[in-house]
Amino acid sequence: MVSVDIWELFLSMLLLIFAIGTILAGLFTIYFGTGKSRAIGSILFIIGVIVAIIFYNYTTGDIWSVNAWKWDTIRAGIASIIGGLIGGLIALGVFLAGIMKA
């Protein structure tokens, strides 16, 4: 069994999901928005890229030589997120099947 520090796991997954979410939201807003909303989308995209760079640095240590998180921590976090998403989708499918049969 792999031993991971819970705070490293929490912070690394927080940064990873925040980066992915803001990048996707920024791209969506840039593509579909008009005027001020495109500017907000651009800001979201830039913030997401900055957070992704910080996440990458703490994972690999390539940029500022800070290798705080081990690959085991990142792998455990990604596996738990994927497991949670699959479980949530199964629960949603069961819920929808039950509602549609009623």
N, C-alpha and C positions, 0 to 999 in steps of 0.2 A: 504494500500500500504506500502511496506517495504522501509524504507529509508536506502540507503547504500552510503557510501563514494566512490566517483568515483575512487580515487587513490588507496584505499584499493582493490577495485574490479579489477582495472587494474593490480596492482602488484601481487595480489594473482593468477589471471588467467595467467599472464605471467610466474610465477614460475611453476604453475601446468602444463601448456602446454609444457614449456621448459623441465621439468623433464620427462614427458611422451615421448616427441619427442626424447630426447637424449638417454633414456633407450631403446626405440624401435630401433633407428638407431644403437646404440651400439650392441644390440643383433643381428640385421640383419648383421652388419659388422663382428661380431665375427663368426657367423655361415657360411656366404658365402665368407668371405675374406680369404686371404692367406698372410703370412709373416707380413709385416709392417701394412697392413690394419687391421689385427686382433688385433694388439697392439693398434691402434687408436680406434678400436671398444671397446676394454676394457677400455680405458681412457674415451670414451664417456659414457659408461655404468656407470662407477664410478662417473663421474660428475653428471649424471642424478640421481643416488641414493642419492648423497649428497644434491642436490637441492630438491629432494622429501622429505628428512628428514627435511630440513629447512622449506619447505611448511607445513609439518605435525606439526612441532613445533609451527609455527605461527598460525596454525588453532586451535590446541588443547591446547598448552602450557604444554605438558607432559614432555618434555625433559629439556628445560631451563626456564620453567615457564614464557614464553612470549606468552600470548594469545592475539595477536593483532587483529585478524580478527574474526568477529562474524560468526556464521553458516549461518545467513541470507545473508551475503556478498558472501560466498562461493556458497550457493545454487543459488543465483541470477546469479552469473558468470557462473556456470555450465549450468544452464538453457539457458542462452543467447548463450553459445557456441554450445549447442545441437541444439537450434533453428537456429543458423547461418549455421551449417552443414546441417541440413535438408533442409533449404532454398536453399543452394548452390547445393545440390544434385538434388533437384527438377528443379532448373534452368538448370543444366547440362543435365538432362533428357529431358527437353523441347527443349534445343538446339540440342541435338543429334537426337531427333525425327524429328525436322525441317530439319536438314541436311540430314537425311536418306530419307526423303520424296522428297527432291529436286532432 
